[in-house]
Amino acid sequence: MKIAILTGGGDCSGMNAFVRAAARSSLNMRDETSVWGVIDGWKGLIYNNYRKLDKLSVAGIASSGGTILGTVRVPELATDISLQSTIAQNLHDNHFDYLLVCGGNGSVKAANSINSIIQREGLRTKILVAPGSIDNDVANNSGSSLGFYSALDKSLEMLEWIRDTASAHRRVYLIKSMGRDSAYLAYYAGIATGAEYVICPNEEVDYDYIASMIDERDRDTRIIVAEGYEKSVNDIREILEQIFRKRNQIHEIRTVDMSYFQRGGKAAVTDILRASWVAFRMVKDAFNKCDSGFYTAFYTGHKPPVIPLDIAADDSQTSHIDIPDDILELALALR
């Protein structure tokens, strides 16, 4: 059997653990298997850029951030049928039996489109996909994305650093968080660090209430702003400063963008273990000649049903971007 491994979309900690587990499981379970890493994500499949992997080439990478294979975004792949067809044919011509993918929403949708061409044309390759995203917005009804808890660890560390300076100087900090249209990363980080408020996408924010909360606290106030919210941290700063001027109150407000620091760095142990578990499940199923599908898990050992790619690519069926009510109640109870 010949297997290709691809990391696509935005990088996240846990991707290297996925690559390591997919390669080593394949080679250890059947040593005659040939394993190849796709260089630079979907771009590598367009230009047939691969690197053969052995057990030594993936040694010591499980905890490292980023991806040793690289990932270059190809936004036109979403709509360019000729590119999709090129990838499907390249996989077939290179005799790949399975393509194992770890990536975000775009990668799931690309995999589904390419898989449809493969099935229609009777080509040989089957595609198995796992969610790799710090945003936790990929088929999250069936599991959390690989990389989410690693990004949460980084967020918590940075938010604690900010607390030190905020407390020392009696400052207010407006802190931007990644997350695309989902507030998961921002909200969970806020709960973990005890932030005073998290502004979510599409929220109708009561800025007068926030201003009053800041004035009553008068110490290390941290307000996290999720990426999908319509106003920037600087916009919010101007609104709050205007309110304070009208009230004849003085508060020093600073802004911080922690976005790209959240993405990289050492993987959290839960992401290492779940990435390894999901990759192992994929390889085991591939050796049993499974069909294409989407794999996820909430925890190591969790075995939710494999989701067909066409369903996994339909966010309305598999994902939600709103924080569950129980988590909202938890945050309120901890204020």
N, C-alpha and C positions, 0 to 999 in steps of 0.2 A: 504494500500500500504506500502511496505517496501523499503526504500531507503538507499543506501550506498554512502558515500562521501569520495573521495580519493584525496590527494595532492601528485603529483609525480614529479620525476626528481629533478632538482635544486630548492631549496626554493626561494621564492621571497616575498617581501612585497605585500600584497593584497590577499594572499592565505587564511589568517585567516578571512578576510572580506568575501571571497567566502564561507568558511565553515559556518560562522555565518548566512549569508543570505540564504544559501541552507537549513540549519537546521530550522531556524525560519520560513521561508516561508512555508516549508513543514508542520510544526506543527501548524502554525497559520491558514493556508488555509484549512487544514483537520486535526483536532486534533487526529483522530484515526490513523494517519500515524506513522510508526515506523522508526526512523532515526538512522543510525549507522555510526560512523567514522571508516575508515580503518586505522589501526595503521601502521606507517612506509611505506606508499605508497604501491607499487605493491608487496613488500615482505609480507605485511600484508594479501593480498589476497591469496598468496601461502600457508600461514600457518594459515589462518582463524583467524586472530587477529583483533578483532573489539571492539569498545566501544560505548555503547548506548549514544546518545546525546539528551539532552533536552534543553529547552530555557535558563536555568540558566547555563548550562555547556559551552555555547558559548557566555555568557555575557561579555562585555568589551574587546573583542579580536580584533575588527575590524581594529584598527589602528596599532596593534602590528606586528612586523616583524616575519619572519620564518613561521612555521605552527605548531599548537598545536597537529596535528595528526602525525607529523613526516613524513619524506620522505627518504627512503633508496634506493639507486640506485641498480637495478638488471640488469646489462648490458646483461647478457645471455638471458634475456627474449626476446630480439630482434630476436633471431634465434632459440631458444629452443621451439619447437612445443609442447613438453610434458608439459613444464611449462605453456604455453598459454592454453593448454587444461585443466590443473589442475585448473587454475583460472576460466575459463569458467564454469567448473563443480561445483567449490566451490560456485560461485555466485548463480548458479541454486539450489544447495542443501540447501543453506541458505535462499532460497525463496526471494532473492532480485529482486524486479521488475525493479529497475533502479540503475545504478551506475553513479554518478556524479563526473567527474574528472576535476581537474585543474592542468595542467602540460605543459611541453614543447614538443619539437619534438618527443623525445623518447616515451613520454606518448601517444601522438596522434597515433603513429605507433603501439604501443602495444595495444591500445584500438581498433584499426582497425583490427588487427590480431585476437584478442580475440572475437570481434564482429562477424567476419567471421565464427569462430568455433561455436559460439552460434547459428547463423543462419543455418549453415549446420546441426547441431545436433538437432535443434528444441528446444533449451533451452530457459528459460523464460526471462532472464535479458536483458535489453536494456541499451546502454551506451551513455551518453551525455558528451561532452568534451568541456572545455574552455581553452584558451591559458594562461599559467602562465609561464612567462620567462622574465628575465631582458634584454634579447638580442633582443626582438622585431622581431623575425625571425620565428614565427609560424603563418602560414596563414595570413600574414600581408597585403595581398591585400584586405582583408575584415575587418580589424580592427587592433588595436595595442594590444600587449600582456599585460596582467595584470602584474604589477611589473615593467614595463619599466620606467614609469615616477617617481616611487619611487626611483629607482636606479639612475635616472637622477638627482633627488634632492640631493642625497648623493654625486654624482660626482661633482656637482656644488659647494657644500659646501667645499669639500676637495680641489678642484681646486682653490678656493678663498683663502684658508689657504696657499696653496703652493705659490700663487702669493705674499702674504705678505713677505714671507722669500726670495723668488726670487728677489723681488724688493729691499729689504733691503741689500742684499749681491751682487746684480748684477749677479745673477746666471742664468744658463740655466737648466731647468728641463725637463727630458724625463719621461713621465708618462704613465704607462701601464694601459689599461682599459679592462675590460671584454667585451664580445660580440660574442664569438665563431667566425664564419666566416662572421658575419655581422658587419658593422661599425656603426650601428645606435647609440648605446650607446655612443661610443667615439665621433662620429661626432656631435650629438646633444649637448653633454656636451661641446664640443669645441666651438660651436656657442654661447651657453648660457654664457660661462665664458669669451669669447673673446680670446681663445687660439690662438697662432700664426700659428699653423699648426696641422693637424690631419693626421697621416699616416694610410691609409686604407689597408685591405687585398688585395693582388694581385696588389698593386700599384707599378709602376716603379718610384722609388723615386729619385729625383735629389738632391743629398746630397750637391753638390756645391751650389745650389740655397739656400738650407736651411742654410748652413754655412754663406752665404752672408747676408741672412735675419737676422740671429743672430747677426752678426757683426754690421749691420746698426742699429739694435734696441738697443743693448748694455744695456738692462734692462730686468727684469722679463720675460724672454722668456720661454713659456711653450709649449712643443710639446707632443701631446697625441698620443700614439701608440695603435692601435686596436689589440685585442688579436690574430686575425687571420693572422696578418702580419708575414712573414717568419723569420724576424730577431728579436732578443730580444732587449730590451732597452739598455742592455750592449753592444751588437754588434753595435748598432747605435751610442752609445757613443764613441766607439773606432774609428769608421769611421769618425765622426766629429772631434775628437781630432787629428786624422792624417791629416785631411784637414787643421786645424788651425796651426799645426806645420809647414806644408809646406808653409803656408802664413805668418809665423812668427807672428801669432796672439795668444792671450791668452784669453780663456773664461773658466770659471769654470762650469763644467757640472755635474749635479747630476741625479740620477735615483730614481724613486718612483713607487712602485706597489700598486695601489689603488684597485685592483681587488675585494678581498673579503669584503672590506668595502662597496662596492657598493651594495652588495646583501641584507644585512640585515637592521634592523632599522625600524623606524616608517613608515607606509605606507602614501604615498601622497594621498590627498583627492580625486583626480581624480581616483586613483586605487581603493580606498574604494568604491566609488560610482559606478564605472563600474563593479567591482567584484560583488557588490550587485545586480546590474541590470541584469547582465548575469545569475547569479545563480537563481534569481527570474524568469527569462524567462524559464530557464530549468525546474524548478519545476512546473510552470504553464503548460508548454507543457506536462510534464510527467503525470500530472493529466488528461490531455486530450488524454493520451495513444499514444504519438508521437513515431516515430521510432528513432533509434539511430542517432546521428548527432553531428556536431561541431558548437559551438556558439562563436561569437565574437562581438565586437562593437568598434567604434572609440570614442564614447562618451555615456554618460548616456542617455538612451532614444532611442539610435540608434538601429534599428531592421533589420540588413542585413539578407538575407535568410540563413536558417540553411544549412550547407554544409554536404553532405554525408561523412562519415568517410573515405571511400576509396579515395575520392578526397582530403579531408583535409590532409591525410597522404602522398599525392604526392606533394612534395614541388614545383615541376616544374609547377603545376597547380595553386597553391594557394599563393606562397611566392616569394619574391625577396630579395636578400641580398645587392644589389647595392643601394647606396643613390640616390634618384630621382634627375634629373638634376636641377629642380627648387631649391632644397635645396642646391645643390652645388653652384649655382649662388648666393644664399643668403649668403653663407659663404664667397665667394669671395668679395661680395659687402660690407661686414662688416669688412674686414681686414683693 
